[in-house]
Structure formats: structure tokens, C-alpha cells
Amino acid sequence: MSSNNFKISKNKEDYISNLHAFDRKLKKIGKVESRVSGHGYGAFIYVKGASNSAEVMEDEIGVWVEFWVIDEDDPDHDKYFSTYEEAYAALQTWIKE
């Protein structure tokens, strides 16, 4: 995953590679847990802060993030981002709230 040149994954290997690279970047936010879960195109990143969490995946539109308040039954909101960088900025704010 290039930090300045986001491209939708063309195959499953690129998708998984993007998720693992983004997972490593999310770990730098500080005091968060994150991990890649699932397999193939069903894989996603789960990231958790003190009171909020999120699930991150990619599809043909872009990077899709579901924003969750911990212990809630439904996501607070979800949003598509055109780049991983945009998703990262939103996640930094959400996870630290």
C-alpha cells in the first residue's frame, strides 16, 4: 500500500497486503488494539480504543469504515473514504474520543 497512491486492490493478495500494511499503521495511533480478522475478501481490520472501535475493509468503491461505540449493538455510523489516508485521519479522531 503506497501512502500517496491508493489503488483499489486488483486481487485477493493485494487486498490482504493492504489490510496488513494499514493495520501496522493503525498500531501507531497509540493505546489501541488492532488486528486483521477473516480470510480472503471477507477479511477486515478490527481496531479498538478505550471507548470506540471500528472495522475497516476495502471494496471496489474505496475504504469502508464502520465506526462503533464499544458495547453497542449497531455501528454509530459508517463511511466510505477514497484513500487509506483519509480513513486513517478519521480513525485517529474516532479512536481517541
KEFI-812625 format. One record per atom (N, C-alpha, C): residue in one letter; z, y, x; atom name. Coordinates in nm, 2 decimals, decimal comma. Layout:
+---+--------+--------+--------+----+
! r !      Z !      Y !      X !  a !
+---+--------+--------+--------+----+
! A !      Z !      Y !      X ! CA !
...
+---+--------+--------+--------+----+
***
This chain:
+---+--------+--------+--------+----+
! r !      Z !      Y !      X !  a !
+---+--------+--------+--------+----+
! M !   0,00 !  -0,12 !   0,08 !  N !
! M !   0,00 !   0,00 !   0,00 ! CA !
! M !   0,00 !   0,12 !   0,09 !  C !
! S !  -0,10 !   0,20 !   0,08 !  N !
! S !  -0,11 !   0,33 !   0,15 ! CA !
! S !  -0,03 !   0,43 !   0,08 !  C !
! S !   0,05 !   0,51 !   0,15 !  N !
! S !   0,13 !   0,61 !   0,08 ! CA !
! S !   0,05 !   0,73 !   0,03 !  C !
! N !  -0,07 !   0,74 !   0,08 !  N !
! N !  -0,15 !   0,86 !   0,04 ! CA !
! N !  -0,28 !   0,81 !  -0,04 !  C !
! N !  -0,30 !   0,69 !  -0,05 !  N !
! N !  -0,43 !   0,64 !  -0,11 ! CA !
! N !  -0,41 !   0,53 !  -0,20 !  C !
! F !  -0,35 !   0,55 !  -0,32 !  N !
! F !  -0,32 !   0,45 !  -0,41 ! CA !
! F !  -0,45 !   0,39 !  -0,47 !  C !
! K !  -0,45 !   0,26 !  -0,48 !  N !
! K !  -0,56 !   0,19 !  -0,54 ! CA !
! K !  -0,50 !   0,08 !  -0,62 !  C !
! I !  -0,56 !   0,06 !  -0,74 !  N !
! I !  -0,51 !  -0,05 !  -0,83 ! CA !
! I !  -0,55 !  -0,18 !  -0,75 !  C !
! S !  -0,46 !  -0,27 !  -0,76 !  N !
! S !  -0,48 !  -0,40 !  -0,69 ! CA !
! S !  -0,61 !  -0,47 !  -0,74 !  C !
! K !  -0,69 !  -0,52 !  -0,65 !  N !
! K !  -0,81 !  -0,59 !  -0,69 ! CA !
! K !  -0,78 !  -0,74 !  -0,71 !  C !
! N !  -0,67 !  -0,79 !  -0,65 !  N !
! N !  -0,64 !  -0,93 !  -0,67 ! CA !
! N !  -0,49 !  -0,95 !  -0,66 !  C !
! K !  -0,45 !  -1,07 !  -0,69 !  N !
! K !  -0,30 !  -1,11 !  -0,70 ! CA !
! K !  -0,23 !  -1,08 !  -0,57 !  C !
! E !  -0,29 !  -1,11 !  -0,46 !  N !
! E !  -0,23 !  -1,10 !  -0,33 ! CA !
! E !  -0,20 !  -0,95 !  -0,30 !  C !
! D !  -0,30 !  -0,86 !  -0,33 !  N !
! D !  -0,28 !  -0,72 !  -0,32 ! CA !
! D !  -0,17 !  -0,67 !  -0,41 !  C !
! Y !  -0,16 !  -0,72 !  -0,53 !  N !
! Y !  -0,06 !  -0,68 !  -0,62 ! CA !
! Y !   0,08 !  -0,71 !  -0,57 !  C !
! I !   0,10 !  -0,83 !  -0,53 !  N !
! I !   0,23 !  -0,88 !  -0,47 ! CA !
! I !   0,26 !  -0,80 !  -0,35 !  C !
! S !   0,16 !  -0,77 !  -0,26 !  N !
! S !   0,18 !  -0,69 !  -0,14 ! CA !
! S !   0,23 !  -0,55 !  -0,18 !  C !
! N !   0,16 !  -0,49 !  -0,28 !  N !
! N !   0,20 !  -0,35 !  -0,32 ! CA !
! N !   0,35 !  -0,35 !  -0,37 !  C !
! L !   0,38 !  -0,45 !  -0,45 !  N !
! L !   0,52 !  -0,46 !  -0,50 ! CA !
! L !   0,62 !  -0,47 !  -0,39 !  C !
! H !   0,60 !  -0,56 !  -0,29 !  N !
! H !   0,69 !  -0,58 !  -0,18 ! CA !
! H !   0,71 !  -0,45 !  -0,10 !  C !
! A !   0,59 !  -0,38 !  -0,07 !  N !
! A !   0,60 !  -0,26 !   0,00 ! CA !
! A !   0,68 !  -0,15 !  -0,07 !  C !
! F !   0,65 !  -0,14 !  -0,20 !  N !
! F !   0,72 !  -0,04 !  -0,28 ! CA !
! F !   0,87 !  -0,08 !  -0,30 !  C !
! D !   0,90 !  -0,20 !  -0,30 !  N !
! D !   1,04 !  -0,25 !  -0,31 ! CA !
! D !   1,12 !  -0,20 !  -0,18 !  C !
! R !   1,05 !  -0,22 !  -0,07 !  N !
! R !   1,11 !  -0,17 !   0,06 ! CA !
! R !   1,14 !  -0,02 !   0,06 !  C !
! K !   1,05 !   0,05 !   0,00 !  N !
! K !   1,06 !   0,20 !  -0,01 ! CA !
! K !   1,18 !   0,23 !  -0,10 !  C !
! L !   1,19 !   0,16 !  -0,22 !  N !
! L !   1,30 !   0,19 !  -0,31 ! CA !
! L !   1,43 !   0,17 !  -0,25 !  C !
! K !   1,45 !   0,07 !  -0,16 !  N !
! K !   1,57 !   0,04 !  -0,10 ! CA !
! K !   1,62 !   0,16 !  -0,02 !  C !
! K !   1,53 !   0,25 !   0,02 !  N !
! K !   1,57 !   0,37 !   0,10 ! CA !
! K !   1,63 !   0,48 !   0,01 !  C !
! I !   1,63 !   0,47 !  -0,12 !  N !
! I !   1,69 !   0,57 !  -0,21 ! CA !
! I !   1,84 !   0,58 !  -0,18 !  C !
! G !   1,90 !   0,47 !  -0,15 !  N !
! G !   2,05 !   0,47 !  -0,12 ! CA !
! G !   2,13 !   0,42 !  -0,24 !  C !
! K !   2,22 !   0,33 !  -0,21 !  N !
! K !   2,31 !   0,28 !  -0,31 ! CA !
! K !   2,23 !   0,22 !  -0,44 !  C !
! V !   2,12 !   0,15 !  -0,41 !  N !
! V !   2,05 !   0,09 !  -0,52 ! CA !
! V !   2,03 !  -0,06 !  -0,48 !  C !
! E !   2,01 !  -0,14 !  -0,58 !  N !
! E !   1,97 !  -0,28 !  -0,56 ! CA !
! E !   1,83 !  -0,28 !  -0,61 !  C !
! S !   1,74 !  -0,36 !  -0,54 !  N !
! S !   1,61 !  -0,38 !  -0,59 ! CA !
! S !   1,56 !  -0,51 !  -0,54 !  C !
! R !   1,47 !  -0,57 !  -0,62 !  N !
! R !   1,41 !  -0,70 !  -0,58 ! CA !
! R !   1,28 !  -0,72 !  -0,66 !  C !
! V !   1,19 !  -0,80 !  -0,60 !  N !
! V !   1,07 !  -0,84 !  -0,67 ! CA !
! V !   1,11 !  -0,97 !  -0,74 !  C !
! S !   1,08 !  -0,97 !  -0,87 !  N !
! S !   1,10 !  -1,09 !  -0,96 ! CA !
! S !   0,97 !  -1,14 !  -1,02 !  C !
! G !   0,97 !  -1,26 !  -1,06 !  N !
! G !   0,85 !  -1,31 !  -1,12 ! CA !
! G !   0,74 !  -1,36 !  -1,03 !  C !
! H !   0,63 !  -1,41 !  -1,08 !  N !
! H !   0,52 !  -1,46 !  -1,00 ! CA !
! H !   0,39 !  -1,41 !  -1,04 !  C !
! G !   0,30 !  -1,40 !  -0,95 !  N !
! G !   0,16 !  -1,36 !  -0,98 ! CA !
! G !   0,16 !  -1,22 !  -1,05 !  C !
! Y !   0,07 !  -1,21 !  -1,14 !  N !
! Y !   0,05 !  -1,08 !  -1,21 ! CA !
! Y !   0,17 !  -1,05 !  -1,31 !  C !
! G !   0,26 !  -1,15 !  -1,32 !  N !
! G !   0,38 !  -1,13 !  -1,40 ! CA !
! G !   0,50 !  -1,08 !  -1,32 !  C !
! A !   0,48 !  -1,06 !  -1,19 !  N !
! A !   0,58 !  -1,01 !  -1,10 ! CA !
! A !   0,61 !  -0,86 !  -1,13 !  C !
! F !   0,73 !  -0,82 !  -1,10 !  N !
! F !   0,77 !  -0,68 !  -1,12 ! CA !
! F !   0,89 !  -0,65 !  -1,03 !  C !
! I !   0,92 !  -0,52 !  -1,01 !  N !
! I !   1,03 !  -0,48 !  -0,93 ! CA !
! I !   1,15 !  -0,44 !  -1,02 !  C !
! Y !   1,26 !  -0,50 !  -1,00 !  N !
! Y !   1,38 !  -0,45 !  -1,07 ! CA !
! Y !   1,46 !  -0,37 !  -0,98 !  C !
! V !   1,50 !  -0,25 !  -1,02 !  N !
! V !   1,58 !  -0,16 !  -0,93 ! CA !
! V !   1,69 !  -0,11 !  -1,02 !  C !
! K !   1,81 !  -0,11 !  -0,95 !  N !
! K !   1,93 !  -0,07 !  -1,03 ! CA !
! K !   2,02 !   0,02 !  -0,95 !  C !
! G !   2,06 !   0,13 !  -1,01 !  N !
! G !   2,16 !   0,22 !  -0,96 ! CA !
! G !   2,29 !   0,20 !  -1,02 !  C !
! A !   2,38 !   0,30 !  -1,02 !  N !
! A !   2,51 !   0,29 !  -1,08 ! CA !
! A !   2,51 !   0,28 !  -1,23 !  C !
! S !   2,43 !   0,36 !  -1,29 !  N !
! S !   2,43 !   0,36 !  -1,44 ! CA !
! S !   2,29 !   0,34 !  -1,50 !  C !
! N !   2,18 !   0,35 !  -1,42 !  N !
! N !   2,05 !   0,33 !  -1,47 ! CA !
! N !   1,97 !   0,23 !  -1,39 !  C !
! S !   1,87 !   0,17 !  -1,45 !  N !
! S !   1,79 !   0,08 !  -1,38 ! CA !
! S !   1,64 !   0,10 !  -1,43 !  C !
! A !   1,55 !   0,03 !  -1,37 !  N !
! A !   1,41 !   0,04 !  -1,40 ! CA !
! A !   1,34 !  -0,09 !  -1,36 !  C !
! E !   1,23 !  -0,11 !  -1,43 !  N !
! E !   1,14 !  -0,22 !  -1,40 ! CA !
! E !   1,00 !  -0,15 !  -1,37 !  C !
! V !   0,94 !  -0,20 !  -1,26 !  N !
! V !   0,82 !  -0,14 !  -1,21 ! CA !
! V !   0,71 !  -0,25 !  -1,20 !  C !
! M !   0,59 !  -0,22 !  -1,25 !  N !
! M !   0,48 !  -0,31 !  -1,24 ! CA !
! M !   0,35 !  -0,23 !  -1,23 !  C !
! E !   0,24 !  -0,29 !  -1,20 !  N !
! E !   0,11 !  -0,23 !  -1,19 ! CA !
! E !   0,01 !  -0,30 !  -1,28 !  C !
! D !  -0,08 !  -0,22 !  -1,34 !  N !
! D !  -0,19 !  -0,28 !  -1,41 ! CA !
! D !  -0,31 !  -0,20 !  -1,39 !  C !
! E !  -0,41 !  -0,22 !  -1,47 !  N !
! E !  -0,54 !  -0,15 !  -1,44 ! CA !
! E !  -0,53 !   0,00 !  -1,47 !  C !
! I !  -0,43 !   0,05 !  -1,54 !  N !
! I !  -0,42 !   0,19 !  -1,56 ! CA !
! I !  -0,34 !   0,26 !  -1,45 !  C !
! G !  -0,24 !   0,19 !  -1,39 !  N !
! G !  -0,16 !   0,25 !  -1,29 ! CA !
! G !  -0,03 !   0,18 !  -1,27 !  C !
! V !   0,07 !   0,26 !  -1,23 !  N !
! V !   0,20 !   0,20 !  -1,21 ! CA !
! V !   0,28 !   0,23 !  -1,34 !  C !
! W !   0,33 !   0,13 !  -1,40 !  N !
! W !   0,41 !   0,14 !  -1,52 ! CA !
! W !   0,56 !   0,12 !  -1,49 !  C !
! V !   0,64 !   0,21 !  -1,54 !  N !
! V !   0,78 !   0,20 !  -1,51 ! CA !
! V !   0,86 !   0,21 !  -1,65 !  C !
! E !   0,94 !   0,11 !  -1,67 !  N !
! E !   1,04 !   0,11 !  -1,78 ! CA !
! E !   1,17 !   0,16 !  -1,73 !  C !
! F !   1,22 !   0,27 !  -1,79 !  N !
! F !   1,35 !   0,33 !  -1,75 ! CA !
! F !   1,46 !   0,28 !  -1,84 !  C !
! W !   1,56 !   0,22 !  -1,79 !  N !
! W !   1,67 !   0,16 !  -1,87 ! CA !
! W !   1,80 !   0,22 !  -1,83 !  C !
! V !   1,89 !   0,24 !  -1,93 !  N !
! V !   2,03 !   0,27 !  -1,92 ! CA !
! V !   2,10 !   0,13 !  -1,91 !  C !
! I !   2,18 !   0,11 !  -1,81 !  N !
! I !   2,24 !  -0,02 !  -1,79 ! CA !
! I !   2,32 !  -0,06 !  -1,92 !  C !
! D !   2,31 !  -0,18 !  -1,96 !  N !
! D !   2,38 !  -0,24 !  -2,07 ! CA !
! D !   2,32 !  -0,20 !  -2,21 !  C !
! E !   2,20 !  -0,13 !  -2,21 !  N !
! E !   2,14 !  -0,10 !  -2,33 ! CA !
! E !   2,04 !  -0,21 !  -2,36 !  C !
! D !   2,01 !  -0,23 !  -2,49 !  N !
! D !   1,92 !  -0,34 !  -2,53 ! CA !
! D !   1,77 !  -0,31 !  -2,52 !  C !
! D !   1,74 !  -0,18 !  -2,52 !  N !
! D !   1,60 !  -0,14 !  -2,52 ! CA !
! D !   1,58 !  -0,03 !  -2,41 !  C !
! P !   1,46 !  -0,02 !  -2,35 !  N !
! P !   1,44 !   0,09 !  -2,25 ! CA !
! P !   1,46 !   0,22 !  -2,31 !  C !
! D !   1,51 !   0,31 !  -2,23 !  N !
! D !   1,53 !   0,45 !  -2,27 ! CA !
! D !   1,39 !   0,52 !  -2,29 !  C !
! H !   1,30 !   0,49 !  -2,20 !  N !
! H !   1,16 !   0,53 !  -2,21 ! CA !
! H !   1,07 !   0,46 !  -2,11 !  C !
! D !   0,94 !   0,47 !  -2,12 !  N !
! D !   0,85 !   0,41 !  -2,02 ! CA !
! D !   0,74 !   0,51 !  -2,00 !  C !
! K !   0,68 !   0,50 !  -1,88 !  N !
! K !   0,58 !   0,59 !  -1,84 ! CA !
! K !   0,48 !   0,53 !  -1,74 !  C !
! Y !   0,35 !   0,57 !  -1,75 !  N !
! Y !   0,25 !   0,53 !  -1,65 ! CA !
! Y !   0,24 !   0,64 !  -1,55 !  C !
! F !   0,22 !   0,61 !  -1,43 !  N !
! F !   0,20 !   0,70 !  -1,32 ! CA !
! F !   0,07 !   0,66 !  -1,25 !  C !
! S !   0,00 !   0,76 !  -1,20 !  N !
! S !  -0,13 !   0,73 !  -1,13 ! CA !
! S !  -0,11 !   0,68 !  -0,99 !  C !
! T !   0,01 !   0,71 !  -0,93 !  N !
! T !   0,03 !   0,67 !  -0,79 ! CA !
! T !   0,17 !   0,62 !  -0,78 !  C !
! Y !   0,20 !   0,54 !  -0,68 !  N !
! Y !   0,33 !   0,49 !  -0,65 ! CA !
! Y !   0,42 !   0,61 !  -0,61 !  C !
! E !   0,36 !   0,71 !  -0,54 !  N !
! E !   0,44 !   0,82 !  -0,50 ! CA !
! E !   0,50 !   0,90 !  -0,62 !  C !
! E !   0,42 !   0,91 !  -0,73 !  N !
! E !   0,47 !   0,98 !  -0,85 ! CA !
! E !   0,58 !   0,89 !  -0,91 !  C !
! A !   0,56 !   0,76 !  -0,92 !  N !
! A !   0,66 !   0,68 !  -0,97 ! CA !
! A !   0,79 !   0,68 !  -0,89 !  C !
! Y !   0,78 !   0,69 !  -0,76 !  N !
! Y !   0,89 !   0,70 !  -0,67 ! CA !
! Y !   0,97 !   0,82 !  -0,70 !  C !
! A !   0,91 !   0,94 !  -0,71 !  N !
! A !   0,98 !   1,06 !  -0,74 ! CA !
! A !   1,06 !   1,05 !  -0,87 !  C !
! A !   1,00 !   1,00 !  -0,97 !  N !
! A !   1,07 !   0,98 !  -1,10 ! CA !
! A !   1,18 !   0,88 !  -1,09 !  C !
! L !   1,16 !   0,78 !  -1,01 !  N !
! L !   1,27 !   0,68 !  -1,00 ! CA !
! L !   1,39 !   0,73 !  -0,92 !  C !
! Q !   1,36 !   0,81 !  -0,82 !  N !
! Q !   1,47 !   0,88 !  -0,74 ! CA !
! Q !   1,56 !   0,95 !  -0,83 !  C !
! T !   1,50 !   1,03 !  -0,92 !  N !
! T !   1,58 !   1,11 !  -1,01 ! CA !
! T !   1,66 !   1,02 !  -1,11 !  C !
! W !   1,59 !   0,93 !  -1,17 !  N !
! W !   1,65 !   0,84 !  -1,27 ! CA !
! W !   1,76 !   0,75 !  -1,22 !  C !
! I !   1,74 !   0,69 !  -1,10 !  N !
! I !   1,84 !   0,60 !  -1,05 ! CA !
! I !   1,96 !   0,68 !  -1,00 !  C !
! K !   1,95 !   0,80 !  -0,96 !  N !
! K !   2,06 !   0,88 !  -0,92 ! CA !
! K !   2,14 !   0,95 !  -1,03 !  C !
! E !   2,09 !   0,94 !  -1,15 !  N !
! E !   2,16 !   1,01 !  -1,26 ! CA !
! E !   2,28 !   0,94 !  -1,30 !  C !
+---+--------+--------+--------+----+
***
